[in-house]
Amino acid sequence: MSTKERYSQDELRKDNPMFSRVRATIESAFYGNNVHEVTSVAEAYELAKKQPGVIVTDLPILHTKELGLPQGATQLVYNHGKILGRTASARHFTDDPNEDAEALAGNLREDIYAGHNQKFLKATVLVGLDPSFTIKAHVMMPEDQAFNLLSYILNFHFFDDEAEKMYKKSKFYDEPDIYFYFDPNVQDPDYPKGLGVFDAPHNCAAVFNLRYFGELKKGTLTLAWAIAHRHGYTACHGGEKSFHFDDKNDKVFAFYGLSGSGKSTLTHEMYDGKYDITVLHDDAFIISREDGSSVALEPSYFDKTHDYPAGHHETKYYTTIMNCDVTQDEDGNKVIITEDLRNNNGRVIKTRYTSPHRVDFEKAPITALFWIMKDGSLPPLLKIDDPILATTMGCTLATKRTSAENLPKGFDMNTLVIEPFADPFRAYPVSGDYRDFKELFTKRGASCYILNTDAFMGKDIPKEVTKKIIEDLANDDIKDSDFKPFGNFKGVSYLPIDGYEVHLDDPEYQKTLARRMQDRLDWLNKYDEEHPETPIQAEAKETLENIIKELS
């Protein structure tokens, strides 16, 4: 058994480190007489179909037998109101020294009590798809959230007979199961814009007054990544694919970027079948720091519908669809307009069968990491040979916010922001990720590249340029000798590409680059000021200071 669900009599003590006040409050709610356990994917589907407001389309779901769905099941649509993305500001961690843990526990008790007259549904899934790492997650939500429950079950691995067989032979981790309480119908008066209470050390969370499915998905992954981090894994919010060759070593590429950066596009690009490619996942996986292998955490994909126009072959693999327009085709069938017509950030749970060469475990260590940025001062491709700078650039990954997030009114979407290692869902200090990723460059010898997928000094970088770069690197058509020194910066070079000339002797370009590096240094200094007990490694600031000094 991978994680712990049941306890012996002598373990039922307050001082058991697996217990906490918040966990006790959350887990206890799962055993209420108002809670019904969903025991199959088919049952979850039938409940979701009956949820008021759900639209049953005439678009068939493929692979229903493999998914555990009823034969003839069709794609379901459910639409929300104004909030169409994650609300990061609603998250509160009980182990954060700046939080009042006792007050949060009190709010949690009151909010769970406020919903006790509702009928609830619960289910169990596995997070992690290989016996080397798989953990149980229990979820609970009101009966009128059956659509979200089905989406959760389809996004992760429902705990059916097949899952139980793998779970029984899985590696044991001395951790309690994950418990996730979800109630969009209760609003906490102290947190009118939503409340998420996370007790990551005890693997539990509760979310109130937020209905967006991403809160469930990323909330569960937040807890799973924290468990992985504690047990010798590097937690990855990114995509991983492998190029397999007969005449040379395979290439295992990992892409890290926020939603909308291009990580899914690069992960799933098959290059018209010219290569033997396997895909691990495009959003959530972990890398073993012991042997370099990787494990996918989810079987399915939570994608933007906008990326796949009507008629695109990817739409055949849709299951549950959120915030998307429904209309009728010429035959009177209820169908979807996949592009963002009704609202931004239309979303779908897309099955694993969209990837014909999908794997859940990759034994080979990664050969290259790609930090995907939206930073106009950087050319389309940089190569970083210095492990400290490679880690620092991941730690200060510069990008832009997207419609996948519920942002404050008036927020400028073109604002450059720093998101360490492209992971806004971390439940432990950034210094932990800094250490873990640095090991991939030092211990594993992985190469490091920076991809700019936005624009370079005002000129757009289309995805075709980036995809060609990845193909040429995999093919060894780009050699080390093709890179040119990026000024006098030690261990940094760039790939010359027509139309994206680099003029490091241009004073204006030097100023732009210096400002961007100063932005990164400012972010590091601010983080250390706000987290004096867990500062980021000093070498990160030192390497940026040297670059800024050189540019000045």
C-alpha positions in Angstrom: 0.0 0.0 0.0 1.3 3.4 -1.0 -0.2 5.7 1.7 -2.1 5.1 4.9 -5.9 5.1 5.2 -6.6 3.1 8.3 -5.0 3.0 11.8 -4.6 0.5 14.6 -5.9 1.3 18.1 -2.5 2.3 19.5 -2.1 4.8 16.6 -5.3 6.6 17.5 -3.6 9.3 19.6 -3.6 13.1 19.3 0.2 13.1 19.0 0.2 10.9 15.9 2.1 13.0 13.4 -0.3 12.0 10.6 -3.1 13.8 12.4 -3.8 17.5 12.7 -6.7 19.8 13.7 -7.5 20.6 10.1 -7.2 17.1 8.8 -9.5 15.8 11.6 -12.1 18.4 10.6 -11.9 17.5 6.9 -11.7 13.7 7.1 -14.5 13.5 9.7 -16.9 15.1 7.2 -16.4 12.2 4.7 -18.2 9.8 7.1 -21.4 11.8 7.5 -24.8 10.1 6.8 -25.4 12.7 4.2 -22.5 11.4 2.0 -22.9 8.9 -0.7 -19.9 7.1 -2.1 -19.7 6.8 -5.9 -18.4 3.3 -6.7 -18.0 3.4 -10.5 -17.2 5.8 -13.3 -20.5 4.9 -14.9 -22.4 5.9 -11.8 -20.6 9.2 -11.7 -21.6 9.8 -15.4 -25.3 9.1 -14.8 -25.3 11.5 -11.8 -23.5 14.2 -13.9 -26.1 13.8 -16.7 -28.9 14.5 -14.2 -27.2 17.6 -12.6 -29.4 20.7 -13.3 -27.9 22.8 -16.1 -25.7 20.1 -17.6 -26.0 19.8 -21.4 -25.9 16.3 -22.9 -24.5 16.8 -26.4 -24.8 14.4 -29.3 -21.0 14.1 -29.6 -19.9 10.5 -28.7 -17.2 9.7 -26.2 -14.6 7.3 -27.6 -13.2 4.3 -25.6 -16.1 4.2 -23.2 -15.3 0.6 -22.2 -11.7 1.4 -21.2 -12.8 4.5 -19.3 -15.6 2.7 -17.4 -18.3 4.8 -19.0 -21.7 3.5 -20.2 -21.8 2.4 -23.8 -23.1 5.3 -26.0 -22.0 8.0 -23.5 -21.8 11.4 -25.0 -19.8 14.5 -24.2 -21.2 16.7 -21.4 -21.1 20.5 -21.0 -21.5 22.6 -17.9 -21.1 26.4 -17.9 -20.2 28.8 -15.1 -20.6 32.6 -14.6 -17.9 35.2 -14.2 -15.1 33.2 -12.6 -13.4 31.1 -15.3 -10.0 30.4 -13.8 -8.1 29.6 -10.6 -8.2 32.1 -7.7 -4.7 32.0 -6.3 -5.5 34.6 -3.7 -8.0 32.3 -2.0 -5.3 29.8 -1.0 -4.2 29.8 2.6 -1.6 27.3 4.0 -1.8 26.4 7.7 1.9 26.0 8.0 2.6 29.5 6.6 4.0 31.6 9.5 2.1 34.6 8.2 -1.2 32.8 8.7 -3.3 32.4 11.8 -3.6 28.6 11.8 -6.1 28.4 14.6 -8.3 31.0 13.0 -8.2 29.1 9.7 -9.2 25.9 11.5 -12.1 27.8 13.1 -13.3 29.1 9.7 -13.0 25.6 8.3 -15.2 24.0 11.0 -17.8 26.7 10.5 -17.8 26.4 6.7 -18.2 22.6 6.8 -21.0 22.9 9.3 -22.7 25.6 7.1 -23.0 22.9 4.4 -24.2 20.0 6.5 -27.8 20.1 5.3 -26.7 19.3 1.7 -26.3 15.8 0.3 -22.7 15.0 -0.7 -20.9 12.6 -3.1 -17.5 11.2 -2.5 -15.0 9.1 -4.5 -11.5 7.8 -4.4 -8.8 8.1 -7.1 -5.1 7.4 -7.5 -2.6 10.2 -8.2 0.5 8.8 -9.7 0.3 6.1 -12.4 3.2 3.7 -11.5 3.8 1.4 -8.6 6.9 3.4 -7.7 4.7 6.4 -6.9 0.9 6.3 -6.5 -1.2 7.7 -3.6 -4.9 7.6 -2.7 -6.9 10.8 -2.9 -10.4 11.0 -1.5 -12.7 13.8 -2.7 -16.1 15.0 -1.4 -18.5 17.6 -2.9 -22.2 18.5 -2.9 -24.6 16.4 -4.9 -25.2 19.3 -7.3 -21.5 19.2 -8.2 -21.7 15.7 -9.9 -20.3 17.1 -13.1 -17.1 18.2 -11.2 -16.9 14.9 -9.5 -17.1 13.1 -12.9 -14.4 15.4 -14.2 -12.2 14.7 -11.2 -12.6 10.9 -11.6 -11.8 11.1 -15.3 -8.8 13.5 -14.8 -7.2 11.1 -12.3 -7.3 7.3 -12.1 -10.6 6.1 -10.5 -9.9 3.5 -7.8 -11.4 0.5 -9.5 -10.3 -3.1 -9.6 -7.4 -2.4 -12.0 -6.2 0.5 -9.8 -6.4 -1.6 -6.7 -4.2 -4.3 -8.2 -1.4 -1.7 -8.9 -1.9 0.0 -5.6 -1.4 -3.3 -3.7 2.0 -3.8 -5.2 3.0 -0.1 -5.0 5.9 1.3 -2.9 4.8 2.3 0.6 5.2 5.9 1.7 4.7 6.8 5.4 2.1 9.4 4.6 -1.7 9.6 5.1 -4.0 9.5 2.1 -5.1 12.8 0.6 -8.5 14.2 1.6 -10.0 17.0 -0.4 -13.3 18.7 0.6 -15.0 20.9 -2.0 -18.1 23.1 -1.5 -18.8 25.9 -4.0 -22.1 26.6 -2.3 -20.8 27.9 1.0 -19.3 31.4 1.2 -17.2 32.3 4.2 -18.1 35.8 5.3 -14.4 36.5 6.1 -13.4 35.4 2.6 -16.1 36.5 0.2 -14.0 35.9 -2.9 -13.4 32.2 -1.9 -11.4 30.3 0.6 -8.9 27.4 0.2 -7.5 25.9 3.4 -4.4 23.7 2.7 -2.7 21.6 5.3 0.0 20.2 3.0 2.1 18.5 5.8 -1.0 16.4 6.5 -2.2 15.9 2.9 -5.6 17.6 3.1 -7.4 20.7 1.8 -10.9 22.3 1.6 -12.1 24.8 -0.9 -15.3 27.0 -0.5 -17.2 29.3 -2.9 -15.1 28.5 -5.9 -16.6 26.2 -8.6 -13.9 26.2 -11.3 -12.6 22.6 -11.8 -9.0 23.8 -11.8 -9.2 24.4 -8.1 -9.8 20.6 -7.6 -7.2 19.5 -10.1 -4.4 21.8 -9.1 -5.3 21.6 -5.4 -4.9 17.9 -5.4 -1.7 18.1 -7.4 -0.4 20.7 -4.8 -0.7 18.1 -2.1 0.7 15.2 -4.3 3.7 17.3 -5.4 4.5 18.1 -1.8 4.4 14.4 -0.9 6.7 13.6 -3.8 9.1 16.4 -2.8 9.4 15.0 0.7 10.2 11.6 -0.7 13.0 12.2 -3.1 11.3 13.5 -6.2 11.5 16.7 -8.2 7.9 18.0 -8.6 7.2 19.2 -12.2 4.5 21.4 -13.5 5.4 20.7 -17.1 5.4 18.3 -20.0 7.7 15.4 -20.9 8.3 13.5 -24.1 10.9 11.1 -25.4 12.4 10.7 -28.9 13.5 7.1 -29.5 16.2 6.3 -32.0 17.8 3.1 -33.3 21.2 4.6 -34.2 21.8 6.9 -31.2 20.7 7.6 -27.7 17.1 8.6 -26.9 16.3 12.1 -26.1 14.0 12.9 -23.1 12.8 16.5 -23.1 11.0 18.2 -20.3 9.2 21.5 -20.9 8.3 24.0 -18.1 5.9 26.9 -18.5 2.6 28.3 -17.4 -0.7 27.7 -19.1 -0.7 29.2 -22.6 3.1 29.2 -22.8 3.2 26.3 -25.3 4.3 23.4 -23.1 1.3 21.3 -24.2 1.8 22.1 -27.8 5.5 21.1 -27.7 4.8 18.0 -25.6 2.2 16.6 -28.0 3.8 17.6 -31.3 4.4 14.4 -33.3 6.1 15.8 -36.4 3.8 14.0 -38.8 4.9 10.6 -37.5 8.5 11.0 -38.6 9.8 9.9 -35.2 9.2 7.3 -32.6 7.9 9.6 -29.8 6.3 8.7 -26.5 4.5 11.2 -24.3 4.6 11.0 -20.5 2.3 14.0 -19.7 1.8 17.7 -20.6 1.1 19.1 -17.2 2.0 17.0 -14.1 4.8 14.5 -13.4 7.6 13.9 -11.0 11.3 12.9 -11.5 13.1 10.6 -9.1 16.2 12.1 -7.7 17.5 8.6 -7.0 17.5 7.2 -10.5 16.2 9.9 -12.8 13.1 8.1 -13.9 9.8 10.0 -14.3 6.2 9.2 -13.3 3.0 10.8 -14.7 0.5 11.8 -12.1 -2.7 11.9 -14.3 -4.0 9.8 -17.2 -6.0 12.6 -18.8 -5.4 16.2 -20.0 -7.2 19.4 -18.8 -6.9 21.4 -22.0 -8.2 24.7 -23.5 -10.9 24.0 -26.0 -9.9 27.1 -27.9 -6.7 25.3 -29.2 -8.8 22.8 -31.2 -11.2 24.3 -33.7 -14.4 22.4 -34.6 -13.5 19.3 -36.6 -10.0 19.0 -35.2 -9.2 15.3 -34.5 -8.4 16.1 -30.9 -12.1 16.9 -30.2 -12.9 13.3 -30.6 -11.3 12.6 -27.3 -13.3 15.1 -25.2 -15.4 13.9 -22.3 -16.5 16.7 -19.9 -16.4 20.3 -21.2 -16.6 23.5 -19.2 -17.6 27.0 -20.2 -18.1 26.3 -23.8 -20.8 27.3 -26.4 -23.3 24.7 -27.5 -25.4 25.0 -30.7 -26.9 22.7 -33.3 -25.4 21.4 -36.5 -27.3 21.0 -39.8 -28.8 17.7 -38.6 -30.1 19.2 -35.3 -27.4 17.5 -33.2 -26.2 19.4 -30.1 -22.5 20.2 -30.7 -19.9 22.6 -29.3 -18.1 25.6 -30.7 -14.7 25.0 -29.3 -13.2 28.5 -29.7 -13.7 30.9 -26.9 -17.0 32.5 -28.1 -19.1 32.4 -24.9 -16.1 33.3 -22.7 -12.3 32.9 -22.3 -10.6 29.8 -21.1 -13.1 27.1 -22.2 -11.8 23.8 -20.8 -12.1 20.1 -21.4 -11.1 16.8 -19.8 -9.4 15.0 -22.8 -8.6 11.3 -22.5 -5.2 9.7 -22.6 -6.2 8.1 -26.0 -5.5 11.4 -27.7 -1.8 10.5 -27.4 -1.2 7.3 -29.4 2.1 6.7 -27.8 1.3 7.6 -24.2 3.4 6.2 -21.3 2.9 6.5 -17.5 6.5 5.8 -16.6 9.8 6.9 -18.3 12.8 5.0 -17.1 15.5 7.0 -18.9 16.6 10.2 -17.1 15.8 13.5 -18.8 18.5 14.8 -21.2 17.3 18.4 -21.5 15.1 20.9 -19.6 13.4 23.7 -21.4 12.4 26.8 -19.4 9.6 28.4 -21.5 9.4 32.1 -21.0 7.6 35.1 -22.4 10.4 37.6 -22.1 11.0 40.0 -25.0 14.7 40.5 -24.1 15.6 36.9 -24.9 16.1 35.3 -28.3 14.2 32.2 -29.4 16.8 29.8 -27.9 19.4 30.2 -25.3 21.7 27.4 -24.0 22.8 27.6 -20.4 25.9 25.5 -19.4 26.4 26.8 -15.9 24.3 24.7 -13.4 23.8 27.7 -11.0 22.6 30.0 -13.8 20.5 27.3 -15.3 18.7 26.8 -11.9 18.5 30.5 -11.3 16.8 31.1 -14.6 14.2 28.4 -13.8 13.8 29.9 -10.3 13.1 33.3 -11.9 11.1 32.1 -14.9 9.6 35.2 -16.5 6.2 34.9 -18.2 2.8 36.4 -18.5 -0.5 35.6 -16.8 -3.2 33.9 -18.8 -7.0 33.5 -18.8 -6.6 30.2 -16.8 -6.3 32.4 -13.8 -8.9 34.6 -12.0 -7.0 37.8 -11.7 -7.8 41.2 -10.0 -9.9 43.6 -12.1 -7.7 45.8 -14.3 -4.7 43.5 -14.2 -2.5 44.1 -17.3 -2.1 40.7 -19.0 1.1 42.0 -20.7 2.8 42.5 -17.3 5.9 40.3 -17.0 5.7 38.2 -13.9 8.1 35.7 -12.2 6.9 32.2 -11.5 9.6 30.0 -10.0 10.0 26.8 -12.0 6.6 27.6 -13.6 4.9 26.2 -10.6 2.3 28.4 -8.8 1.1 25.4 -6.8 4.0 24.8 -4.4 3.3 24.0 -0.8 6.9 24.3 0.4 9.8 26.8 0.1 11.1 27.7 -3.3 14.6 26.8 -2.0 13.4 23.2 -2.0 12.7 23.3 -5.8 16.0 25.1 -6.3 17.9 22.3 -4.8 15.9 19.6 -6.6 16.3 21.1 -10.1 20.0 22.0 -9.6 20.6 18.2 -9.0 19.2 17.5 -12.5 22.0 19.6 -14.0 24.8 18.5 -11.6 23.9 14.9 -10.7 22.0 13.9 -13.9 24.0 16.1 -16.4 20.8 17.4 -18.1 21.2 20.2 -20.6 19.4 23.5 -20.0 17.7 25.6 -22.7 15.5 28.7 -22.5 12.7 29.0 -25.1 11.1 32.4 -25.6 7.7 31.7 -27.1 6.4 35.3 -27.1 8.4 37.9 -29.1 12.0 39.0 -29.3 12.5 42.8 -29.2 9.0 43.2 -30.7 9.1 40.5 -33.3 6.7 37.6 -32.7 8.1 34.1 -32.4 5.6 31.7 -34.0 5.1 28.2 -32.7 6.5 26.8 -35.9 9.9 28.3 -35.1 9.9 26.8 -31.6 8.7 23.4 -32.8 11.5 23.3 -35.4 14.1 24.1 -32.7 12.9 21.1 -30.7 13.0 18.8 -33.7 16.5 19.9 -34.7 17.8 19.4 -31.1 16.3 15.9 -31.0 17.9 15.1 -34.3 21.3 16.6 -33.4 20.9 18.9 -36.4 21.7 21.7 -33.9 25.2 21.1 -32.6 27.1 22.9 -29.8 29.3 24.6 -32.5 26.2 26.2 -33.9 25.7 28.3 -30.7 27.3 31.7 -30.5 28.5 33.3 -27.2 25.8 35.5 -25.6 28.1 38.4 -25.0 30.7 37.8 -22.3 28.4 35.8 -20.0 30.1 32.6 -18.9 28.1 29.5 -19.8 25.5 31.3 -21.9 25.1 31.0 -25.7 22.3 31.5 -28.3 21.3 30.0 -31.5 21.4 32.4 -34.5 18.1 32.4 -36.3 17.3 34.5 -39.4 15.1 37.4 -38.5 16.0 37.3 -34.8 19.5 38.8 -34.8 21.1 39.5 -31.4 22.8 42.8 -31.1 24.6 42.7 -27.7 26.6 45.7 -28.8 23.4 47.8 -29.0 23.2 50.0 -25.9 19.4 50.0 -26.0 19.3 46.2 -26.1 21.8 46.0 -23.2 19.5 48.3 -21.2 16.5 46.1 -21.9 18.3 42.9 -21.0 19.7 44.6 -17.8 16.2 45.6 -16.8 14.9 42.1 -17.2 17.7 40.7 -15.2 17.1 43.3 -12.5 13.5 42.3 -12.4 14.6 38.8 -11.6 17.0 40.0 -8.9 14.3 42.3 -7.4 12.0 39.3 -7.2 14.6 37.2 -5.4 15.3 40.0 -2.9 11.5 40.5 -2.3 11.0 36.8 -1.8 13.8 36.6 0.8 12.3 39.6 2.6 8.9 38.0 2.8 10.4 34.5 3.7 13.3 35.3 6.0 13.2 31.8 7.5 13.5 30.0 4.1 15.5 32.2 1.8 16.5 31.1 -1.7 20.1 30.0 -2.1 22.4 33.0 -2.1 24.2 31.9 -5.3 21.1 32.7 -7.3 21.4 36.4 -6.4 25.1 36.4 -6.9 25.0 35.1 -10.4 22.3 37.7 -11.5 24.3 40.5 -9.8 27.3 39.5 -11.9 25.3 39.6 -15.1 23.8 43.0 -14.3 27.3 44.3 -13.5 28.6 43.0 -16.8 25.7 44.7 -18.7 26.3 48.0 -16.9 
